[in-house]
Amino acid sequence: MPCPAPTPDQAPILPFRLEALTPLNHEVLRLELSQVAGSPLTYREGQFVTVRLPDGTTRSYSPADACRGDRRLELHIRTLPGGRFSTWLRSAADCSGAILEIGGPYGECVWAPPATDGAPLLLLATGTGIAPIRAMLARHLPHADLHPVHLYWGGLDQPDLYLRDEFAALALRHGHFRFIPVLAAPAGPWAGRRGYVQAAAADDLPSLEGARVIACGSPAMVEAARTLLVAACGLAPDAFHADAFVAQAASPAPSGDASLCLEVARPQAPARRLAAPPGSTVLNTLTTAGLLQGVCGGQAACGTCRIGIDPGWRAALPPAGRKEARLLAALESGPDQRLACQICLEAPLDGLRIELP
Amino acid sequence: MTTQAISSPDQARLEGVGTAFDPERLLHVRSLTRQAIERIAAAIQPGMFEEDAVEMARDLLAEAGMLRGWHDVYVRFGSNTTKTFGAPSDPGVVLGQDDLFFIDIGPVWQDWEGDGGDSFVTGSDPDKARCAADARAIFHEVRRKWLAEGATGRALYDYAVSCAAARGWVLNMDLSGHRIADFPHAAIHEGPLAEADFSPSRLLWVLEIHIRHPSAAYGAFFEDLLLEDDHF
């Protein structure tokens, strides 16, 4: 049982000191951290960790460099105006030298070359979804010359592709590696590809039989890529790899994801209105706000995240799956009670009203 | 490699319990947990899909009033027995005629947490039978060291590594013991027993032994509370 679990409730927590904070563009910061105690954190490139600030705010990010077991960690963090994490990070005078708690690693979206020599490996990223891709390439690219490796990195405009020169240089050094930057809305001159990464890749690689795809970035891109590449390019469905968490940490897709709103009523406390990225669960949103902590890691096993749903919203929710329904029944729940860990916030649930126990 | 020490002055804090703590109730939920594991194992047959076995396990736990768990229900078949806690199983694994499987459950009964695991074999493959038996045997070797010497958590797992190696297995140190108490589990210390530099108290810690074959794709798991001989 416990220790490394795929969600951030049960893994060992290790203290790291924030050593340096460097802007990479107008909204992305590079965090350089050093571990100050405990066995050196090890991870497989592509996995993610949780970062807990001194005020309890927790977020998930993928290390942006190969794991060297040297107690150092590099994270790329996209800041959001007014966000708690972002506000804390931007106040560099206060946070430099601060101790952050790092949990993990979690996730299974790691380097997965095709089974057949010569078949391509396609890497897709938007925004800071490039961080785990960068870590994978640092570890594996020099030894992966049995497969052509194609990286498509997308953003709205040129500043979003803050490591463009680094990947262009990497392509010059490794003949089996191609880097294709893609912009959805360049404001100035742009001679490169336009549109979305999945469309550009599908145009360039019309047959993906035998290929593997790793996608990191906005949930909109990940789902669009999965659908398009399987339907149009013959990609085997199980050859598409993505980590669901990335939805929380990555940049918004060029398709224009917006934050969703969650209205939270609380007994004997003021109501709260929370912002949530599409694709996050109600539990993640409540945990981030410090309002509710699950125990079982979002597995619909413990029931500690049972919440009330405003009756007017009941019909908007997808019905409970078998596992959730069985636990709700065992807990003798009413018709308006659900498990927060099982409700994924998407656009139709914008404004969802819930009540905490 | 240096590792973080949990020193003895921290013991009282790390062994804290909640308001519902009750040794007798904990022993009772332990008994229910062991019974549930045996019932689940008895219902598993070669030819079953692992996913169906997990659903069946949940049904049996629901019947026993223990559907709620502080962690998920794990039944692992065949090559999935090498996967560590929380890692998703490869889908569609069918239990073979000469195969190995394990069960890991953490049921909550009323206000108390149980936690237990055990491994079982089908058929007569001697290596797999030995693997399952060794997970249990290593558990007791380590437990007896705790009883005899009052060894620290760190020393117990150093010893577990050597016990596993002596029998030809590799020990998974990601599963290296943890606290147990009254529900909810989140209220208690979540660090591993293997990093405790004090001798753990009875009834408050579980000892986990997850071994795997050094090269073949199978392993075995055993888990129970640290208790005296007369509880086994």
Interface residues (C-beta under 8 A of the other chain):
Chain A: M1 P2 C3 P4 A5 P6 T7 D9 Q10 P12 I13 L14 A37 G38 S39 P40 E108 Q293 G294 V295 C296 G297 Q299 A301 C302 G303 T304 R322 K323 R326 L327 A330 L331
Chain B: M1 T2 T3 Q4 E55 R58 A62 L67 R68 G69 W70 H71 D72 V73 Y74 T84 F85 G86 A87 P88 D104 G106 V108 D115 G117 D174 L175 S176 H178 F183 P184 H185 A186 E190 G191 P192 E195 V206 E208 E223
